[in-house]
């Protein structure tokens, strides 16, 4: 909710700690770290991986169409407000927006 409402920029470690990313590597360690993950996946059980992916996707993606509909409805409403005009104008003028809830 914090990221959605406040648009905070967070670092890699904080994203990892919040469960938003699974791994964090220093630049110098990235290729080796990625290769290790790929090797683990390649050595895994393909049938079990397939079943797991299907189960996770079924549990998490089933609500996606309704989420998209809510997003469309919200955007359709918000795009007709004065606040969206102010937000775009502020962006172009490189200043903080002054929203008024209109």
C-alpha positions as CSV (number, residue, x, y, z in Angstrom):
1,X,0.0,0.0,0.0
2,X,2.9,2.3,0.8
3,X,4.4,1.9,-2.6
4,X,1.0,2.3,-4.4
5,X,0.0,5.4,-2.5
6,X,3.2,7.2,-1.9
7,X,5.3,6.1,-4.9
8,X,8.3,5.6,-2.7
9,X,11.5,4.5,-4.4
10,X,13.0,1.6,-2.6
11,X,16.4,-0.1,-2.9
12,X,17.1,-3.7,-3.9
13,X,17.6,-4.9,-0.4
14,X,14.4,-3.4,0.9
15,X,12.5,-4.9,-2.1
16,X,14.1,-8.3,-1.1
17,X,13.2,-7.9,2.5
18,X,9.6,-7.1,1.5
19,X,9.4,-10.2,-0.6
20,X,9.1,-8.2,-3.9
21,X,12.2,-9.8,-5.4
22,X,13.8,-13.2,-4.7
23,X,17.5,-12.4,-5.0
24,X,19.8,-9.4,-4.8
25,X,23.3,-9.5,-6.2
26,X,26.1,-6.9,-6.3
27,X,26.9,-5.9,-9.9
28,X,30.1,-7.9,-9.8
29,X,28.2,-11.0,-8.6
30,X,25.2,-10.8,-10.8
31,X,26.2,-13.2,-13.6
32,X,27.5,-15.8,-11.3
33,X,24.4,-15.6,-9.1
34,X,22.1,-15.8,-12.0
35,X,24.0,-18.8,-13.4
36,X,23.7,-20.6,-10.1
37,X,19.9,-20.0,-10.1
38,X,19.6,-21.2,-13.7
39,X,21.7,-24.3,-12.9
40,X,19.4,-25.2,-10.0
41,X,16.3,-24.8,-12.2
42,X,17.9,-26.8,-15.0
43,X,18.7,-29.6,-12.6
44,X,15.2,-29.7,-11.1
45,X,12.3,-32.0,-11.8
46,X,10.5,-30.7,-14.9
47,X,7.2,-32.4,-14.2
48,X,7.1,-31.2,-10.6
49,X,8.0,-27.7,-11.7
50,X,5.3,-27.7,-14.3
51,X,2.7,-28.9,-11.7
52,X,3.9,-26.3,-9.2
53,X,3.7,-23.5,-11.8
54,X,0.2,-24.5,-12.8
55,X,-1.0,-24.6,-9.2
56,X,0.6,-21.2,-8.3
57,X,-0.8,-19.6,-11.5
58,X,-4.3,-21.0,-10.8
59,X,-4.3,-19.7,-7.3
60,X,-2.9,-16.2,-8.2
61,X,-4.1,-15.5,-11.7
62,X,-7.7,-16.5,-11.4
63,X,-8.6,-13.0,-10.0
64,X,-6.7,-11.2,-12.7
65,X,-9.6,-10.4,-15.0
66,X,-11.5,-8.8,-12.2
67,X,-8.4,-6.8,-11.1
68,X,-8.0,-5.5,-14.7
69,X,-11.7,-4.5,-14.7
70,X,-11.3,-2.6,-11.5
71,X,-8.1,-0.9,-12.9
72,X,-10.0,0.1,-16.1
73,X,-12.9,1.5,-14.2
74,X,-10.7,3.5,-11.9
75,X,-8.5,4.9,-14.7
76,X,-11.6,5.8,-16.8
77,X,-12.9,7.8,-13.9
78,X,-9.6,9.4,-12.9
79,X,-8.6,10.4,-16.4
80,X,-11.6,12.8,-16.5
81,X,-10.5,14.8,-13.4
82,X,-8.7,18.1,-13.0
83,X,-6.1,16.3,-10.8
84,X,-4.9,14.2,-13.8
85,X,-4.5,17.5,-15.8
86,X,-2.5,18.9,-12.8
87,X,-0.4,15.8,-12.5
88,X,0.6,15.8,-16.2
89,X,1.2,19.6,-16.2
90,X,3.4,19.3,-13.1
91,X,5.3,16.4,-14.7
92,X,6.0,18.5,-17.8
93,X,7.0,21.5,-15.7
94,X,9.2,19.3,-13.4
95,X,7.4,20.4,-10.2
96,X,5.4,18.7,-7.5
97,X,1.7,18.5,-8.3
98,X,-0.9,20.4,-6.3
99,X,-3.8,18.0,-6.2
100,X,-7.2,19.3,-5.1
101,X,-9.4,16.2,-5.3
102,X,-11.4,17.5,-8.4
